[in-house]
Amino acid sequence: MALKSSFGIVLVLILLCFIDITHGLSPKLFDVRNYGAIADEKTDNTQAFLEAWDDACAYGGRSRFYIPPGTFLLGSVSFVGPCEGTMAFLIRGTLKAGTQPHKFSTDTWIGFRYLSDLTVKGGGYLDGQGQVAWPLNDCSKNSHCGPFPVSMRFDFVNNSRIHHLRSIDSKNTHFSIFACYNMSISHVRITAPEDSPNTDGVRIGVSTKIEISRSVIRTGDDCISMLSGSKDIDIYDVSCGPGHGISVGSLGRSHGDEYVSGIRIRNCSFIGTDNGLRIKTWASSLYSLASNMIFEDIFMQNVRNPILIDQQYCPFPPCGNWGGSSSSAVQIKNVKFRNVWGTSSSKIAINIQCSRMMPCRNIELEDINLAYNGSGGAATSLCSNVKGFAFGRQRPPGCL
């Protein structure tokens, strides 16, 4: 028995030593210039980046994929794992997307897939050169419009961080998170013109435990959008504007059982946005559920729709007759708006339009102070098909 016990102890020590050796390997730098990358804004560096990635991913220790100062032209590229060790993707310079239409008829510019323990940082720039794509984007009129590339996409990425980056003029969404777990985005600055189409700042779908913080997002669409399958999302210290605000949805269009839950948005500001805090579901939809959301300590300045629940969402009509069989079947419940203050650019500062088929349940308004900054009287609220409560100060007077 003593011999077996001693053997077990030795085996454990060997395994611990192996783990220490693996994690104790010195960080190794993989400089893209050593693979032929040239920062002349003309050379397509896609192949050089892929070769550098292959070596970095195969290294069993702490890999440092290094992009030095300078401007590197880069085509559509996907960095795929899993990798043998941890990976830091260091962007010190500027990555510039191509401008030829045939090169951006894809859904991804820079993609990361099937990775864990990834860090993307460095203080550098992602320049999507979206000016060449926006005039070709007819998605506001055409629900079957073709793809435009997301600047940086994360698919099936876990336990990872993105911080200290700047993304400008994306052709489509700036950062996309899909099927990811335990990721954080912080200290990023996202910029695109107010009229640039579909340039969401961060889009989240089918992902759990995502944190977005300490960032500035100025874009032409949603600053942050949370689509089907978004769970346990924490957003704080984010400045949004211009843009369409922070949105949950749209939900219920493609298929049923689209669940969004555990959303917390706090200590954020909205400056000159179309919407502030918005939940939107398609007017014609299958059953889904959006629940357990808290929006608190929110400042609004000149926001057109500070608080908006829209279950009549229909950007591509016709959507059927509201109130009939085509009503939204998305159940919205357990939503709190707490300590929201500032100014509305429209008279209806609180607009909660829920489904007749599936009324909103347990909606709470607590300490709301929103003033109308135009002429024609004070701000008002409008509610339909909603059950809920109002507490504390209510300006405008609550409609619950």
N, C-alpha and C positions, 0 to 999 in steps of 0.2 A: 504493500500500500504506500509506504514511504517512497519507494522507487517511482511509482506512478505519479505521486504528488510532485516529486522533484522534476520529473520529466515535463509535467505540465507547466511548472514555473519557468523552466528553461525555454519551453516553446513560446510562452507569453513574452518573455524578455526578448527573444529573437524577433518576434513580430513587432514589438515596440521599437526595437532598434531599426528595423526596416522602415517603419513609419517615420521615425525621426530622420533617417537618412534621406527619405524621399522628400519630406517637407523642408529639410534643412539644406537642400541644394541651393546654391547661390542663384539669385535672379540672373537670367540670361537675356541679353538684349538682341532682338532681331530687327535690325535697321533695314527698312525697305530699300534704301539706297544700295545696300550690298546685294540686292537681287535685281538691280537694274532700274529702279524707279528714278525718275528725273523730274525735278520741280521746275518745269519750264512752261506750265499751263497748256502745253500742246501735246506732249507724249501721253498716250493712253497707258496708264500704269497698272491696269487690271491684272495682267499676268504676273507682274513682279509682286504685287500684293498677295496674290494667291500662293505663290511659291514661298514667300516669307511666312504666310500663315501655316502652310503645311509643316514647315520645320518647327515653328513655334508650338504648334498644337501637338507635335510628336514628342516634344521635350518633356521629360517626366517631372520637372521641377516648376519653378515660378517663371513663366515666360513673360517677356515684355516686348510686345509687338510695337515697334517705334516708328512714328511718322514725324520727322523733324520739321522745323520751321521751313516755310516755302509753300508754294501752291502746286498741288498735285492733281492733274486731271485723272478722273477715275470713272470707269464704266460701271454697269450693273454687276454687282459681285455679292456672293454669299459666302460667309465664313462659317463652316459647318464643323461641329464636333461629333461625338465627345472628344475632349482633349485629354492627354495623359496627366497634365498637372493644371495648376491655376493659370489664368490668362489675364493680363492687363493690356488693353488696347489703348495706347497712348497717342493722342492726336495733339501735337504741338503746332503743326502748321494748318493749312487750309486744304480741304478736299473739295474739288470742284466737279460738278456733274456735267455731262455732255449736253450739247444743244441740238444735235441732229434728231429730228422727230423719230426716225426708225430706231434710235438707240434708247428712247425713253418710253416706248410702248410696252412697258412691263410694270409690274406692281411693286418692284423693289429696286432701290438704288444700292443701299448698303444693308445687307442682312446678316443676322447672327441666328444660328439654328442649332438646337440640341446641345446646349452648353450649360455648365454649372460653374459657379465661382468665377464669373466673368466681371471684370471692371473695365468700363469705358470712360476715359477722362483725358485731361491734358490741357484744357483751356483753348483748344483750337476751334476751327470753324468748319461747318458743313454748309457749303454753298450749292443749293439745288438748282440755281439758275432758272427758276420757275417762270421768268418773264417770257420765255419762248414757248411754254406749254399752256399757260393760262388762256390765251386767246382760242386755243383748240378745245378747251374744256367746256362741253355743253351739258354737264351732268345736272345742272339746275333745271334743265328742260327735258333731258333724256335719261330715263331710269336705266337704260341699257348702254350707257356710255362706256367707252373703252377704258382700260386701265391707265393710270398715271403713277409714276413711281413714288412710293413712300421714301423719304430721305434715309431713315434708319429704322429697320424692322427687327423685332426680337420675337422669335417663334420657339416655343419649348425651351425657354431659358429660365434657370432656377438659381436662387441664392446669389443674385448679382446686383451690381450698382452701376449707375450712370450719373456722372456729376462733372461740373465745370466744363460744359461745352456750350457752343453757340451754333444755332441752326438758323440760316437765313434763306428766304425765298424758295421754300420747298415747292416742287411741282404738285405735290399732293400733301398728305399728312406728314408732319415733321418726324414724330416718333410713334411707332405702332408697337403695342404689346399684345401678343396673342398666345394663349395656352402657356402662360408663365406663372411661376410661383415665387413669392418672397423676393421682390425686386424693388429697388428704390431709384428714384430720379430726383436729383437735387442740384441747386446752383446752375441751372441751365437758363439761357436766354434764347427765346424763340421769336423770330421776327419775320413778318411778311406783310405786304400792303393790305389795307382794310378791305379792298375789293378783290383780293386774290381768291379764286374759288377753291373750296374743299381743302384749304390749308390748315386743317386741325393741328393744334399744338401737340397733344398727346392723345392717342386713341387706345382704349383698353377693351379687350374682349376675352372671354373664357379664361380669366386669370384671377388668382387669389393672392391676397396679402401683398398689395401693391401700395407703395408710398410715394407721393409727389410733394416736394417741399422746396421752399426758399428759391423760387424761380419767378421769372418775368416772362409772360407770354403775350405777344402782340401779333395778331394774325387775322386772317380773313374768314375764319370759320370758328368752330368751337375751340376754346382754349384747351379744355379737356373734355373728352366724351367717354362715357362708360357704357359699353354695349352689352349684349346678352352674355351671361356667364361671369360678369364682374362681381367679385365677392371680397369683402374685407378690404376696402379701399380707403386709405387715409390721405387726405389732401390738406395741406396747411401752409401758411405763409406764401401764398401765390398771388401775384398781381396779374390781373387779366384785363386786357383792353388795348386796342380795339379787338373786336371779335364777337362771337355769338354766346359768350359766357361759358359756364360749366354745365354740361348736360348729362342726364341719365337717359339713355335711349338714342335713337328711337327703337321701340320694342314692338314685337308682335307681327312683323310684316312677313317674314319668310316661313316661320314654323312656330308651333306652340312650345310651351314649356321653356320659355326664355326667362331665366331667373336672374335678378340683380338684387343683392342684399348686402347689408353691412357697410353702407357708405357713410363716411364722415368727412365733412368739409368744414374747416374752421380757420378763423383768422386770415381770411382772404379779402382782397379788394377788387372791385370791378369799376373800371374807368371808361365811360363812354361806350359800353357794349350794347349790343342789341338786346341781349337777355342777361340776366344775372344767374339765378339758380333755376334750372329748368329740368322738368321731367316730361318726356314726350313719348307718346305711343301712337301707333297708326290707328286711324279711324276705323279701318277694317282690319281685324286681327284675330288670331287664335289666342287661346288662353295662355297667359304668362303671369309672372308675379314680380313686382318691384316692392321691396319692403325694408324696414329697419334702416332708415336714413336720417341723419342729423346734419343740419346746416346751421352753424352758430358762429357768432362774432364776425359778422360779414358787413363790410362797408361798400356802399353803392354811391357812385357819382355820375349823375346824368345817364342813368341806365333806362332803356326803353321799357323792359319788362323785368323788374327786379325779382319778383317771385312768380313763377309760372309753372303750372301743371297743365299740360296740353294733351288731352286724349282725343283731340280732333285733328291731329297732325296729318297733313296730306299735301306734301309738296308736289306730287305728281297726280293731279286729279284726272278722271273722276275717282272718288273713293266710296261711292254709294251714299245713301241717305243717312245723315246723322240721326241716331236714335232708333234706327231700324236694325235689321239683321246684320248690317255692316258696322255696328258700333264696336268700339274697342273692347276686347275681352281680357285686357291686361288689368289685373287687380293691383292697385296701389294702396299700400297701407303702412301704418306706423312710420309717419314722416313728421319730423319736427323742424320748424324754422324758429330759431331762438337768437335774440339780440341782433337783428338786422336793421341797419340804419343808413341814412343818406338821402339822396335825391333821385326822383324818377323823371324821365323826360316825357312820359305819357301820364295821363290822368289816372289810368288804371294801374296802380302800383302793385296790387296783388290780384292775380288772375288765376283762379283754380277751376278749370273746366274738365270735369271728370265724365266718365262714361255712364250713360243711363243703364246700360246692361250690367256694368260692374262698378258701382259707385266707389269712390275713394273712402277709406276707413281710417279712423284714428289719425287725422291730420291735425297737428298742433301749431298754433302761432303764439309765440311768447315774446313780449317786449319788442314790438315792431315799431319803427319810427322812420317812415319814408314820406318825404315831402315832394309835392309836385313843383317843379321849377319853371313851369310855364304859366300862361294866363288862363283865366276861366274857372277859377276856383281851386279847392283843395283836392288832393289825391283821393281816389276811391278804390274800393275793392269789389271784386266780382267773383261769385262762386256758383257752381252748378253741380249737382249730384255728388255732394261731398258731406261726410259726417266727421265732425271733429270738435276741437275746443280752442278757445282763445284765453290767454292769461296775460296779466301785466298790462303795460301800455300798448294801445292799439291805434296807430296812426299810419294809414287811414283806419277808420272804424272797421272792425272785422266783419266778415260776412259768414262766419261759421256759427 
